[in-house]
Amino acid sequence: MAGAVLLVGLGPMDGHLAAGLLLGLLTLASLLLHECGHLLAARASRVKVREIGLCLRGSYIRREPARMPFDDAAIALSGPLVNALIAAVLWTAPGVGHWLAIYNLVLATSNLVPLPGSDGWRAFTAWNRNPADARSPVVMAGDK
Ligand SMILES: [Zn+2]
């Protein structure tokens, strides 16, 4: 969300309000597509998803933990992967499309930094967990 406000605030494309508003909406769509990446990976791993949505802090998904650490890591990495794919597809697009590509690249890379709460952290820690450990539901929030 902060990224959307930042990019709209920069006034892309000679300050055209319509382009800024469009970019804002597309950044929100990017956040939702990021969460849809997590959702699809969770479904593929037969992990129950409780909730997915947007809030003032960003997008989030609440799900059950996966049985296998690899699945948790795959679910965590799937969101940034979606953003990287969007960036790759739109990289040569003109105007708002290129700004959206940059935003998605930043979203993908920033989420991969293994800091607590990030997708990179979840993927990193998934490898260190014992599959037999009881786990509480996973909240994947705070996506930038
Ligand atoms: Zn994520």
Backbone and ligand atoms as CSV (ligand in chain L), in Angstrom:
chain,resi,resn,atom,element,x,y,z
A,1,MET,N,N,0.826,-1.192,0.000
A,1,MET,CA,C,0.000,0.000,0.000
A,1,MET,C,C,0.866,1.250,0.000
A,2,ALA,N,N,1.901,1.219,0.832
A,2,ALA,CA,C,2.791,2.373,0.878
A,2,ALA,C,C,3.449,2.585,-0.472
A,3,GLY,N,N,3.748,1.480,-1.155
A,3,GLY,CA,C,4.345,1.580,-2.478
A,3,GLY,C,C,3.411,2.228,-3.467
A,4,ALA,N,N,2.120,1.903,-3.355
A,4,ALA,CA,C,1.128,2.492,-4.257
A,4,ALA,C,C,1.050,3.990,-4.035
A,5,VAL,N,N,1.024,4.396,-2.792
A,5,VAL,CA,C,0.954,5.819,-2.482
A,5,VAL,C,C,2.216,6.511,-2.968
A,6,LEU,N,N,3.357,5.871,-2.776
A,6,LEU,CA,C,4.621,6.457,-3.202
A,6,LEU,C,C,4.648,6.645,-4.709
A,7,LEU,N,N,4.291,5.622,-5.454
A,7,LEU,CA,C,4.354,5.719,-6.903
A,7,LEU,C,C,3.345,6.715,-7.445
A,8,VAL,N,N,2.152,6.756,-6.875
A,8,VAL,CA,C,1.171,7.741,-7.322
A,8,VAL,C,C,1.667,9.136,-6.975
A,9,GLY,N,N,2.273,9.261,-5.805
A,9,GLY,CA,C,2.774,10.549,-5.366
A,9,GLY,C,C,3.920,11.078,-6.226
A,10,LEU,N,N,4.629,10.193,-6.888
A,10,LEU,CA,C,5.721,10.629,-7.743
A,10,LEU,C,C,5.222,11.305,-9.008
A,11,GLY,N,N,3.950,11.109,-9.321
A,11,GLY,CA,C,3.393,11.740,-10.498
A,11,GLY,C,C,4.013,11.247,-11.782
A,12,PRO,N,N,3.877,9.971,-12.053
A,12,PRO,CA,C,4.512,9.429,-13.255
A,12,PRO,C,C,3.918,10.028,-14.515
A,13,MET,N,N,4.651,9.968,-15.558
A,13,MET,CA,C,4.210,10.383,-16.885
A,13,MET,C,C,3.714,11.825,-16.901
A,14,ASP,N,N,4.586,12.751,-16.569
A,14,ASP,CA,C,4.298,14.185,-16.670
A,14,ASP,C,C,3.127,14.615,-15.815
A,15,GLY,N,N,2.892,13.950,-14.728
A,15,GLY,CA,C,1.871,14.374,-13.786
A,15,GLY,C,C,0.447,14.118,-14.203
A,16,HIS,N,N,0.218,13.267,-15.110
A,16,HIS,CA,C,-1.152,12.974,-15.518
A,16,HIS,C,C,-1.861,12.242,-14.380
A,17,LEU,N,N,-2.907,12.861,-13.891
A,17,LEU,CA,C,-3.649,12.288,-12.771
A,17,LEU,C,C,-4.229,10.926,-13.136
A,18,ALA,N,N,-4.749,10.800,-14.326
A,18,ALA,CA,C,-5.357,9.524,-14.723
A,18,ALA,C,C,-4.332,8.402,-14.720
A,19,ALA,N,N,-3.116,8.703,-15.178
A,19,ALA,CA,C,-2.073,7.674,-15.191
A,19,ALA,C,C,-1.695,7.296,-13.762
A,20,GLY,N,N,-1.639,8.289,-12.880
A,20,GLY,CA,C,-1.320,8.014,-11.483
A,20,GLY,C,C,-2.389,7.171,-10.813
A,21,LEU,N,N,-3.647,7.511,-11.078
A,21,LEU,CA,C,-4.733,6.728,-10.495
A,21,LEU,C,C,-4.732,5.302,-11.038
A,22,LEU,N,N,-4.497,5.184,-12.331
A,22,LEU,CA,C,-4.424,3.852,-12.935
A,22,LEU,C,C,-3.288,3.055,-12.311
A,23,LEU,N,N,-2.149,3.690,-12.129
A,23,LEU,CA,C,-1.013,3.002,-11.515
A,23,LEU,C,C,-1.345,2.582,-10.085
A,24,GLY,N,N,-2.035,3.450,-9.352
A,24,GLY,CA,C,-2.440,3.094,-7.990
A,24,GLY,C,C,-3.324,1.859,-7.968
A,25,LEU,N,N,-4.285,1.825,-8.868
A,25,LEU,CA,C,-5.166,0.657,-8.934
A,25,LEU,C,C,-4.401,-0.594,-9.351
A,26,LEU,N,N,-3.478,-0.428,-10.279
A,26,LEU,CA,C,-2.708,-1.584,-10.738
A,26,LEU,C,C,-1.733,-2.086,-9.672
A,27,THR,N,N,-1.239,-1.187,-8.827
A,27,THR,CA,C,-0.371,-1.648,-7.742
A,27,THR,C,C,-1.175,-2.454,-6.725
A,28,LEU,N,N,-2.416,-2.015,-6.481
A,28,LEU,CA,C,-3.277,-2.811,-5.596
A,28,LEU,C,C,-3.545,-4.176,-6.219
A,29,ALA,N,N,-3.769,-4.190,-7.515
A,29,ALA,CA,C,-3.965,-5.464,-8.216
A,29,ALA,C,C,-2.714,-6.333,-8.099
A,30,SER,N,N,-1.535,-5.706,-8.153
A,30,SER,CA,C,-0.288,-6.461,-8.013
A,30,SER,C,C,-0.191,-7.117,-6.639
A,31,LEU,N,N,-0.619,-6.374,-5.616
A,31,LEU,CA,C,-0.606,-6.946,-4.267
A,31,LEU,C,C,-1.540,-8.150,-4.183
A,32,LEU,N,N,-2.713,-8.006,-4.777
A,32,LEU,CA,C,-3.658,-9.132,-4.750
A,32,LEU,C,C,-3.138,-10.310,-5.565
A,33,LEU,N,N,-2.495,-10.035,-6.693
A,33,LEU,CA,C,-1.924,-11.126,-7.486
A,33,LEU,C,C,-0.795,-11.818,-6.720
A,34,HIS,N,N,-0.032,-11.054,-5.945
A,34,HIS,CA,C,1.001,-11.621,-5.078
A,34,HIS,C,C,0.362,-12.630,-4.122
A,35,GLU,N,N,-0.728,-12.222,-3.501
A,35,GLU,CA,C,-1.406,-13.126,-2.561
A,35,GLU,C,C,-2.040,-14.305,-3.291
A,36,CYS,N,N,-2.506,-14.078,-4.506
A,36,CYS,CA,C,-3.055,-15.186,-5.298
A,36,CYS,C,C,-1.968,-16.216,-5.608
A,37,GLY,N,N,-0.732,-15.745,-5.771
A,37,GLY,CA,C,0.382,-16.685,-5.940
A,37,GLY,C,C,0.522,-17.577,-4.720
A,38,HIS,N,N,0.462,-16.967,-3.527
A,38,HIS,CA,C,0.503,-17.765,-2.292
A,38,HIS,C,C,-0.693,-18.723,-2.247
A,39,LEU,N,N,-1.849,-18.206,-2.632
A,39,LEU,CA,C,-3.076,-19.006,-2.587
A,39,LEU,C,C,-2.972,-20.234,-3.495
A,40,LEU,N,N,-2.514,-20.036,-4.715
A,40,LEU,CA,C,-2.414,-21.159,-5.654
A,40,LEU,C,C,-1.408,-22.201,-5.164
A,41,ALA,N,N,-0.289,-21.729,-4.622
A,41,ALA,CA,C,0.704,-22.674,-4.098
A,41,ALA,C,C,0.149,-23.418,-2.888
A,42,ALA,N,N,-0.602,-22.707,-2.048
A,42,ALA,CA,C,-1.216,-23.368,-0.889
A,42,ALA,C,C,-2.213,-24.430,-1.348
A,43,ARG,N,N,-3.004,-24.087,-2.336
A,43,ARG,CA,C,-3.977,-25.064,-2.857
A,43,ARG,C,C,-3.262,-26.274,-3.444
A,44,ALA,N,N,-2.173,-26.025,-4.164
A,44,ALA,CA,C,-1.423,-27.132,-4.759
A,44,ALA,C,C,-0.827,-28.038,-3.685
A,45,SER,N,N,-0.545,-27.449,-2.516
A,45,SER,CA,C,0.022,-28.220,-1.408
A,45,SER,C,C,-1.058,-28.724,-0.456
A,46,ARG,N,N,-2.299,-28.516,-0.831
A,46,ARG,CA,C,-3.452,-28.938,0.001
A,46,ARG,C,C,-3.414,-28.300,1.386
A,47,VAL,N,N,-3.043,-27.038,1.403
A,47,VAL,CA,C,-3.017,-26.265,2.640
A,47,VAL,C,C,-4.252,-25.388,2.668
A,48,LYS,N,N,-4.951,-25.421,3.786
A,48,LYS,CA,C,-6.189,-24.654,3.918
A,48,LYS,C,C,-5.886,-23.167,4.082
A,49,VAL,N,N,-6.515,-22.351,3.254
A,49,VAL,CA,C,-6.386,-20.897,3.342
A,49,VAL,C,C,-7.625,-20.363,4.041
A,50,ARG,N,N,-7.395,-19.614,5.098
A,50,ARG,CA,C,-8.504,-19.078,5.888
A,50,ARG,C,C,-9.007,-17.744,5.361
A,51,GLU,N,N,-8.070,-16.899,4.921
A,51,GLU,CA,C,-8.463,-15.543,4.538
A,51,GLU,C,C,-7.404,-14.940,3.620
A,52,ILE,N,N,-7.838,-14.082,2.735
A,52,ILE,CA,C,-6.928,-13.339,1.869
A,52,ILE,C,C,-7.520,-11.947,1.711
A,53,GLY,N,N,-6.684,-10.922,1.699
A,53,GLY,CA,C,-7.259,-9.591,1.558
A,53,GLY,C,C,-6.253,-8.468,1.549
A,54,LEU,N,N,-6.789,-7.267,1.565
A,54,LEU,CA,C,-6.014,-6.033,1.609
A,54,LEU,C,C,-6.388,-5.262,2.866
A,55,CYS,N,N,-5.394,-4.625,3.469
A,55,CYS,CA,C,-5.659,-3.735,4.590
A,55,CYS,C,C,-4.720,-2.543,4.449
A,56,LEU,N,N,-4.739,-1.639,5.407
A,56,LEU,CA,C,-3.904,-0.443,5.311
A,56,LEU,C,C,-2.414,-0.780,5.321
A,57,ARG,N,N,-2.038,-1.885,5.917
A,57,ARG,CA,C,-0.625,-2.282,5.976
A,57,ARG,C,C,-0.185,-3.034,4.734
A,58,GLY,N,N,-1.118,-3.386,3.878
A,58,GLY,CA,C,-0.766,-4.146,2.685
A,58,GLY,C,C,-1.708,-5.306,2.484
A,59,SER,N,N,-1.230,-6.302,1.785
A,59,SER,CA,C,-2.041,-7.479,1.524
A,59,SER,C,C,-1.631,-8.592,2.482
A,60,TYR,N,N,-2.504,-9.569,2.608
A,60,TYR,CA,C,-2.196,-10.658,3.529
A,60,TYR,C,C,-2.963,-11.912,3.139
A,61,ILE,N,N,-2.479,-13.019,3.669
A,61,ILE,CA,C,-3.162,-14.291,3.547
A,61,ILE,C,C,-2.971,-15.021,4.871
A,62,ARG,N,N,-4.021,-15.623,5.339
A,62,ARG,CA,C,-3.941,-16.435,6.558
A,62,ARG,C,C,-4.226,-17.871,6.160
A,63,ARG,N,N,-3.325,-18.736,6.547
A,63,ARG,CA,C,-3.450,-20.132,6.129
A,63,ARG,C,C,-2.956,-21.054,7.217
A,64,GLU,N,N,-3.264,-22.309,7.049
A,64,GLU,CA,C,-2.730,-23.334,7.933
A,64,GLU,C,C,-1.281,-23.602,7.526
A,65,PRO,N,N,-0.485,-24.102,8.435
A,65,PRO,CA,C,0.882,-24.469,8.052
A,65,PRO,C,C,0.859,-25.710,7.159
A,66,ALA,N,N,1.832,-25.807,6.297
A,66,ALA,CA,C,1.963,-26.988,5.449
A,66,ALA,C,C,2.551,-28.135,6.264
A,67,ARG,N,N,2.302,-29.335,5.824
A,67,ARG,CA,C,2.849,-30.496,6.540
A,67,ARG,C,C,4.343,-30.643,6.296
A,68,MET,N,N,4.776,-30.293,5.111
A,68,MET,CA,C,6.187,-30.454,4.764
A,68,MET,C,C,6.858,-29.079,4.635
A,69,PRO,N,N,8.072,-28.947,5.156
A,69,PRO,CA,C,8.782,-27.664,5.053
A,69,PRO,C,C,8.922,-27.159,3.621
A,70,PHE,N,N,9.146,-28.060,2.673
A,70,PHE,CA,C,9.275,-27.630,1.278
A,70,PHE,C,C,8.015,-26.911,0.810
A,71,ASP,N,N,6.857,-27.411,1.218
A,71,ASP,CA,C,5.609,-26.774,0.811
A,71,ASP,C,C,5.480,-25.374,1.409
A,72,ASP,N,N,5.860,-25.225,2.683
A,72,ASP,CA,C,5.831,-23.886,3.289
A,72,ASP,C,C,6.747,-22.929,2.540
A,73,ALA,N,N,7.921,-23.414,2.178
A,73,ALA,CA,C,8.865,-22.569,1.434
A,73,ALA,C,C,8.301,-22.221,0.060
A,74,ALA,N,N,7.714,-23.187,-0.605
A,74,ALA,CA,C,7.143,-22.936,-1.938
A,74,ALA,C,C,5.998,-21.938,-1.863
A,75,ILE,N,N,5.168,-22.067,-0.848
A,75,ILE,CA,C,4.058,-21.122,-0.682
A,75,ILE,C,C,4.612,-19.716,-0.439
A,76,ALA,N,N,5.630,-19.620,0.402
A,76,ALA,CA,C,6.212,-18.305,0.706
A,76,ALA,C,C,6.842,-17.672,-0.536
A,77,LEU,N,N,7.492,-18.463,-1.353
A,77,LEU,CA,C,8.191,-17.918,-2.520
A,77,LEU,C,C,7.257,-17.643,-3.700
A,78,SER,N,N,6.081,-18.202,-3.682
A,78,SER,CA,C,5.176,-18.066,-4.834
A,78,SER,C,C,4.670,-16.637,-5.023
A,79,GLY,N,N,4.490,-15.900,-3.938
A,79,GLY,CA,C,4.039,-14.507,-4.074
A,79,GLY,C,C,5.060,-13.643,-4.795
A,80,PRO,N,N,6.321,-13.622,-4.304
A,80,PRO,CA,C,7.345,-12.862,-5.028
A,80,PRO,C,C,7.559,-13.355,-6.453
A,81,LEU,N,N,7.377,-14.641,-6.686
A,81,LEU,CA,C,7.528,-15.168,-8.045
A,81,LEU,C,C,6.492,-14.541,-8.979
A,82,VAL,N,N,5.275,-14.408,-8.512
A,82,VAL,CA,C,4.230,-13.771,-9.336
A,82,VAL,C,C,4.633,-12.342,-9.683
A,83,ASN,N,N,5.141,-11.601,-8.704
A,83,ASN,CA,C,5.561,-10.221,-8.968
A,83,ASN,C,C,6.741,-10.164,-9.924
A,84,ALA,N,N,7.665,-11.102,-9.813
A,84,ALA,CA,C,8.797,-11.147,-10.741
A,84,ALA,C,C,8.313,-11.434,-12.159
A,85,LEU,N,N,7.327,-12.300,-12.287
A,85,LEU,CA,C,6.778,-12.604,-13.611
A,85,LEU,C,C,6.069,-11.382,-14.207
A,86,ILE,N,N,5.316,-10.680,-13.383
A,86,ILE,CA,C,4.643,-9.461,-13.857
A,86,ILE,C,C,5.693,-8.450,-14.324
A,87,ALA,N,N,6.756,-8.291,-13.534
A,87,ALA,CA,C,7.826,-7.355,-13.903
A,87,ALA,C,C,8.469,-7.753,-15.229
A,88,ALA,N,N,8.712,-9.037,-15.404
A,88,ALA,CA,C,9.345,-9.501,-16.644
A,88,ALA,C,C,8.446,-9.244,-17.851
A,89,VAL,N,N,7.173,-9.502,-17.695
A,89,VAL,CA,C,6.241,-9.332,-18.813
A,89,VAL,C,C,6.089,-7.855,-19.186
A,90,LEU,N,N,6.061,-6.978,-18.175
A,90,LEU,CA,C,5.793,-5.559,-18.418
A,90,LEU,C,C,7.055,-4.710,-18.577
A,91,TRP,N,N,8.225,-5.308,-18.472
A,91,TRP,CA,C,9.455,-4.529,-18.416
A,91,TRP,C,C,9.631,-3.595,-19.611
A,92,THR,N,N,9.262,-4.045,-20.794
A,92,THR,CA,C,9.442,-3.205,-21.989
A,92,THR,C,C,8.181,-2.424,-22.342
A,93,ALA,N,N,7.162,-2.506,-21.512
A,93,ALA,CA,C,5.926,-1.767,-21.775
A,93,ALA,C,C,6.167,-0.271,-21.608
A,94,PRO,N,N,5.437,0.542,-22.338
A,94,PRO,CA,C,5.603,1.989,-22.184
A,94,PRO,C,C,4.819,2.527,-20.977
A,95,GLY,N,N,5.198,3.706,-20.531
A,95,GLY,CA,C,4.442,4.463,-19.539
A,95,GLY,C,C,4.142,3.727,-18.253
A,96,VAL,N,N,2.860,3.681,-17.927
A,96,VAL,CA,C,2.413,3.088,-16.669
A,96,VAL,C,C,2.846,1.624,-16.575
A,97,GLY,N,N,2.858,0.938,-17.691
A,97,GLY,CA,C,3.266,-0.469,-17.692
A,97,GLY,C,C,4.684,-0.646,-17.185
A,98,HIS,N,N,5.590,0.234,-17.580
A,98,HIS,CA,C,6.976,0.128,-17.120
A,98,HIS,C,C,7.091,0.474,-15.639
A,99,TRP,N,N,6.351,1.486,-15.196
A,99,TRP,CA,C,6.342,1.808,-13.764
A,99,TRP,C,C,5.810,0.629,-12.954
A,100,LEU,N,N,4.792,-0.013,-13.476
A,100,LEU,CA,C,4.232,-1.181,-12.789
A,100,LEU,C,C,5.252,-2.321,-12.746
A,101,ALA,N,N,6.024,-2.470,-13.807
A,101,ALA,CA,C,7.082,-3.488,-13.818
A,101,ALA,C,C,8.107,-3.192,-12.730
A,102,ILE,N,N,8.499,-1.938,-12.603
A,102,ILE,CA,C,9.472,-1.559,-11.568
A,102,ILE,C,C,8.898,-1.826,-10.179
A,103,TYR,N,N,7.643,-1.440,-9.981
A,103,TYR,CA,C,7.001,-1.668,-8.684
A,103,TYR,C,C,6.995,-3.154,-8.351
A,104,ASN,N,N,6.636,-3.986,-9.324
A,104,ASN,CA,C,6.580,-5.428,-9.072
A,104,ASN,C,C,7.964,-6.011,-8.819
A,105,LEU,N,N,8.974,-5.479,-9.478
A,105,LEU,CA,C,10.337,-5.940,-9.222
A,105,LEU,C,C,10.756,-5.583,-7.792
A,106,VAL,N,N,10.436,-4.371,-7.364
A,106,VAL,CA,C,10.742,-3.959,-5.993
A,106,VAL,C,C,9.968,-4.821,-4.999
A,107,LEU,N,N,8.699,-5.078,-5.304
A,107,LEU,CA,C,7.870,-5.909,-4.429
A,107,LEU,C,C,8.456,-7.314,-4.314
A,108,ALA,N,N,8.862,-7.881,-5.422
A,108,ALA,CA,C,9.425,-9.242,-5.403
A,108,ALA,C,C,10.726,-9.279,-4.609
A,109,THR,N,N,11.636,-8.372,-4.905
A,109,THR,CA,C,12.945,-8.421,-4.249
A,109,THR,C,C,12.861,-8.060,-2.770
A,110,SER,N,N,12.037,-7.075,-2.429
A,110,SER,CA,C,11.939,-6.693,-1.016
A,110,SER,C,C,11.304,-7.806,-0.187
A,111,ASN,N,N,10.402,-8.554,-0.776
A,111,ASN,CA,C,9.791,-9.661,-0.045
A,111,ASN,C,C,10.725,-10.852,0.100
A,112,LEU,N,N,11.744,-10.906,-0.708
A,112,LEU,CA,C,12.683,-12.028,-0.619
A,112,LEU,C,C,13.800,-11.787,0.392
A,113,VAL,N,N,13.955,-10.562,0.855
A,113,VAL,CA,C,14.968,-10.280,1.873
A,113,VAL,C,C,14.568,-11.041,3.140
A,114,PRO,N,N,15.476,-11.869,3.653
A,114,PRO,CA,C,15.088,-12.721,4.795
A,114,PRO,C,C,15.052,-11.979,6.129
A,115,LEU,N,N,14.168,-11.006,6.228
A,115,LEU,CA,C,13.925,-10.302,7.483
A,115,LEU,C,C,12.642,-10.858,8.086
A,116,PRO,N,N,12.550,-10.898,9.427
A,116,PRO,CA,C,11.353,-11.460,10.062
A,116,PRO,C,C,10.069,-10.844,9.506
A,117,GLY,N,N,9.138,-11.706,9.169
A,117,GLY,CA,C,7.853,-11.284,8.627
A,117,GLY,C,C,7.786,-11.297,7.116
A,118,SER,N,N,8.922,-11.422,6.452
A,118,SER,CA,C,8.920,-11.400,4.990
A,118,SER,C,C,8.748,-12.810,4.429
A,119,ASP,N,N,8.427,-12.866,3.158
A,119,ASP,CA,C,8.324,-14.166,2.495
A,119,ASP,C,C,9.677,-14.865,2.472
A,120,GLY,N,N,10.738,-14.108,2.296
A,120,GLY,CA,C,12.074,-14.693,2.315
A,120,GLY,C,C,12.387,-15.326,3.664
A,121,TRP,N,N,11.955,-14.683,4.729
A,121,TRP,CA,C,12.153,-15.232,6.076
A,121,TRP,C,C,11.375,-16.531,6.242
A,122,ARG,N,N,10.142,-16.544,5.759
A,122,ARG,CA,C,9.320,-17.755,5.882
A,122,ARG,C,C,9.941,-18.916,5.106
A,123,ALA,N,N,10.444,-18.615,3.920
A,123,ALA,CA,C,11.077,-19.673,3.131
A,123,ALA,C,C,12.354,-20.155,3.819
A,124,PHE,N,N,13.119,-19.210,4.347
A,124,PHE,CA,C,14.379,-19.546,5.016
A,124,PHE,C,C,14.125,-20.396,6.256
A,125,THR,N,N,13.159,-20.006,7.075
A,125,THR,CA,C,12.894,-20.730,8.315
A,125,THR,C,C,12.163,-22.047,8.077
A,126,ALA,N,N,11.463,-22.157,6.957
A,126,ALA,CA,C,10.741,-23.404,6.675
A,126,ALA,C,C,11.714,-24.579,6.625
A,127,TRP,N,N,12.920,-24.317,6.131
A,127,TRP,CA,C,13.897,-25.401,6.018
A,127,TRP,C,C,14.419,-25.844,7.361
A,128,ASN,N,N,14.283,-25.007,8.383
A,128,ASN,CA,C,14.817,-25.332,9.703
A,128,ASN,C,C,13.778,-25.902,10.653
A,129,ARG,N,N,12.568,-26.066,10.190
A,129,ARG,CA,C,11.552,-26.542,11.120
A,129,ARG,C,C,11.398,-28.059,11.010
A,130,ASN,N,N,11.051,-28.619,12.141
A,130,ASN,CA,C,10.771,-30.044,12.211
A,130,ASN,C,C,9.330,-30.263,11.751
A,131,PRO,N,N,9.091,-31.109,10.753
A,131,PRO,CA,C,7.729,-31.304,10.266
A,131,PRO,C,C,6.779,-31.793,11.347
A,132,ALA,N,N,7.297,-32.406,12.407
A,132,ALA,CA,C,6.427,-32.927,13.461
A,132,ALA,C,C,5.996,-31.844,14.446
A,133,ASP,N,N,6.603,-30.675,14.377
A,133,ASP,CA,C,6.244,-29.596,15.304
A,133,ASP,C,C,4.823,-29.135,15.063
A,134,ALA,N,N,4.108,-28.924,16.155
A,134,ALA,CA,C,2.771,-28.335,16.048
A,134,ALA,C,C,2.944,-26.874,15.675
A,135,ARG,N,N,2.146,-26.402,14.749
A,135,ARG,CA,C,2.302,-25.036,14.269
A,135,ARG,C,C,0.981,-24.315,14.387
A,136,SER,N,N,1.080,-23.054,14.623
A,136,SER,CA,C,-0.112,-22.212,14.609
A,136,SER,C,C,-0.341,-21.746,13.176
A,137,PRO,N,N,-1.548,-21.231,12.879
A,137,PRO,CA,C,-1.796,-20.763,11.520
A,137,PRO,C,C,-0.778,-19.712,11.103
A,138,VAL,N,N,-0.442,-19.735,9.844
A,138,VAL,CA,C,0.540,-18.809,9.307
A,138,VAL,C,C,-0.175,-17.564,8.818
A,139,VAL,N,N,0.328,-16.417,9.216
A,139,VAL,CA,C,-0.194,-15.148,8.717
A,139,VAL,C,C,0.887,-14.535,7.857
A,140,MET,N,N,0.603,-14.396,6.607
A,140,MET,CA,C,1.563,-13.799,5.683
A,140,MET,C,C,1.097,-12.387,5.414
A,141,ALA,N,N,1.521,-11.490,6.253
A,141,ALA,CA,C,1.065,-10.110,6.149
A,141,ALA,C,C,2.247,-9.191,5.980
A,142,GLY,N,N,1.937,-7.952,5.727
A,142,GLY,CA,C,2.980,-6.946,5.667
A,142,GLY,C,C,3.686,-6.891,4.335
A,143,ASP,N,N,3.088,-7.444,3.311
A,143,ASP,CA,C,3.702,-7.340,1.998
A,143,ASP,C,C,3.754,-5.883,1.593
A,144,LYS,N,N,4.862,-5.516,1.023
A,144,LYS,CA,C,5.057,-4.117,0.691
A,144,LYS,C,C,4.427,-3.782,-0.627
L,1,ZN,ZN,ZN,3.863,-12.610,0.255
